[in-house]
């Protein structure tokens, strides 16, 4: 019963061990992805919010005001 609840965690660990361990360690250290120096490093790697912000703005619904 306990093993069945943890099986998705082990499956992800086996699929991508480096990414899983990095995410696990950042969770243990309570690192926030939007704070420096992690944010600038992620932006250099192409995973930052700066590179995807223009695409996200285009896909969002636009708000209008009706008088």
DAKAMO-V804652 format. One record per pair of residues at least 12 apart in sequence whose C-alpha atoms are under 7 Angstrom apart, sorted by the first residue. I is the first residue (numbers start at 0). J is the second residue. D is the distance in whole Angstrom. If there is no record, write none. Layout:
[[I/J/D] [I/J/D]]
//
This chain:
none
//
